[in-house]
Structure formats: C-alpha cells, structure tokens
Amino acid sequence: MKITTMFTAALLAGTAHAHITLDQPAAAAGSSYRATFKVGHGCDGAATTAITVTLPDGLRGAKPSPKPGWTLTTTRRPLKAPYESHGKTITDELAEVRWTANSPADALPDAWYDEFVVRASLPAEPGELWFAVRQTCTEGEWHWAEKPSAANPKPRAPAVKLTVQPVAATAQPHH
C-alpha cells in the first residue's frame, strides 16, 4: 500500500503544474471587466522576467495597468469592423500587452506570487474568451496557450479562459 501511494504521488507531482489563472474566471456579457492574471510560480525554479498576454478578439477599450519595476509595452491590431465610442471612430484594438522586469532585482522570484492586470469591456454575446500568456524566465519559459480538446482535455500549459456569461434577467416586481 505504501509503495502504491508513493508511486501515485510521484506521478501526480510530475504532471501537476500550477498555471496562470484569472482572479475572476467569469463575468457578465457587455460588462467592464478587470482581468487579473495571477502568476504563482516561475519556470522550474527560475524567476519570471516577462509576462506577455495576447488578448482575444472582441474586447473593447482594453487598457493595461503599469507595475512598478516593470516596463509596459503594447501592440495594437486593426479591427475588422470599426465602431464609435465617445464621438470617435475606433479602428484598432489592443492585441498584446507585455510587462518586462527592469532589472534582475525586479524579476518575480519562483517562490513568490504577483498579479498583472488589464481592464476591458466584454463582448455583448456570451461565450468563452481565451488568453494566451507567455511567461519568460531567467531560464526557460512557459507558453500558456493550449485550449482543452476531446483529444487533450487537460493540457499541460492551458490558455487562460474567461467565461462570458449571459446578462441576468432583471427581476420583475410582484404585485
């Protein structure tokens, strides 16, 4: 029994990896959303030096939050269909956000935890949004970008999933 328990524990330890997650993994369609990406470890013992988040299509007005000790860079992409916002025509959107540690002293040690934040308005339609996150470390990297499938229901490096839920029906007063 003891050998079986130790063998099972060793198997689970070899396959179990913490991954990057959202603080709030579900939100209402059409709402303003604060995507807080939680980073709970580095790369096999190495400190995290950069986090790059690729945003899915459909987010509007996305804005990243700066972090002290980290340089923030962004990349934009053209919209398939421009829209109006506050009297202006919007023709592009935020595609990627990258936070890079300014020095080795600013890097996120493997044993520490931190959060990286982007605010955006969610699409009006419910569904799933997937964020690919590249975690670069002093040695190695993780590319959290795999979506679950029938062939691979529990990927080793899963993408970060946000469930956009239907807006709850407004309660009607009873007479």
N, C-alpha and C positions, 0 to 999 in steps of 0.2 A: 504494500500500500504506500509506504513512504517513497519508494523508488518511482511509482506511478505519479504521485503528487509532485515530486521534484521534476520529473520529465515534463509533465503538463505545464508546470510553472515556467520551465525553461523555454518551452515552445511559445507560450504566451508572451514572455518577455522579449523574445526575438521578433515577434510580429507586431507587438503593440507599440505604436508611436503616437505621441501626442501630436496634434496638428493645430494649425491656425484656425480659430473659430470666431464667430461673431458674438458679441455680448447679448444682442437681441436677434435671434435667428429667424424671427417672423415679424411682419409689420403689415399694416393696412394699405391696400392699393391707394394710390394718389396722395399718400401722406408724406410729410417731411420725415426723413429718416437719418439717424446718426449711426453710420456703420462703424462700429468699434471693433477692429481686428485685434484679437488677443493673441499675443505671442508668448508661449510658456516655456520655450527652450531654444537652444541654438541648434547647431548641426553636429550631432555626435560629440558633444563636449566643447565645440568651438563657439566663440562669441558671434552674435549677429551684427553685421556691419551695414546691411541694407535690407529694406523691405520694399518690394515693388508690387503694387496692386494694379491689375488690369481690370478696368470697370466694364461690366456688361452693357450692351446697348439698352436704351430705354430710361436711363437715369437722367434727370434734368437738373441743371444748375448745380452740379457736383462741385464741392469745394473741400480741399484737404485742410487738416489742422496742422500747423507747424509744431515742431518739437524742439525744445532747447537742446543744443549739441548735435543736431541733425540738420542737414541741408535738404530742402524740399524742392523737387523738380517735377514738372508735369509735361504730359504730351496730350495734344488735342487731336480729334479726328472730325472730318466733315459729317454733318447729319444727312441722312437720306432724305428727310423731309424737314426743312426749316420750320420754326414756329415763332410766334410772337410772345414776348414776355416784357411787361412794363414798358410798352411802346416801342420795343426794339425787336428787330428780326434776329433770331438766334440761328446761326448757320453751322456751328460746330459745338462739340461737347468734349468734356474731359474723358480721355481714353485710358490714361495711365498716370499713377502717382508713385513717386519714388522718394523714400526717406533714406539718406545715407549718413552714417555717423561721421562727424567732422574729424575725429581722431580715434586712435585705439582706446583712449580713456572714455570716449563717449559711446563705444560699442556696447551692446546689450549682452552681458555675460550669460553663458549657457544656463546657469542656475537661477537666473533672475527672470522676472515677468515684466512685460510692458504692453501698452496699447497704442495703436495707430488709428487715426480717425479721419473719415471722410463723411461730409454731410451732403445729402441729395434729396430731391423729390422723386418718389417712386412712380412707376407707370400706373395708369388708371386701371389696367387689367390685371387680375390675379395670375399667379404663375410662379415659376422658380427663376431666380437670377443666380448665376454662378460667377464668382470672382476667382480669377487665377492669381495666386500670390507666390512670388519668388522671394525666398529667404536666402540672402547671401551671407556667408560667414567667413571668419578669418581662414578657415579651412573647410572647403566644400560648400554645398548649397542644397536647399530643398526647393522643388518647384511643385507647389501645392496646386495642381491643375486637373487632376483626374476626376471625371464625373463617374458616379456609380452606373453600372450597366448590368444586364442579365448575366453576362459573362464574368463581370468583376463587380459584385455588389458592395464590396468593402475595399476600395482602392488603398494602396499603401500611402499615397500622397494625395488625399482628396482635396478637390477645389472647395472653396468656401461657399456654402449655399445659403441664400436668403429666400424664404418663402413669402411671397407677396399674397396676402390673404384678401378675400372679398371684404368690402366695407360692410360692417354690421348694420343691419336694418335698424332704422330709428324706431324706438319703441313708441307705440301709439297710446295715448292716454285712454283709459277705460272710463266709460260714462255710466 
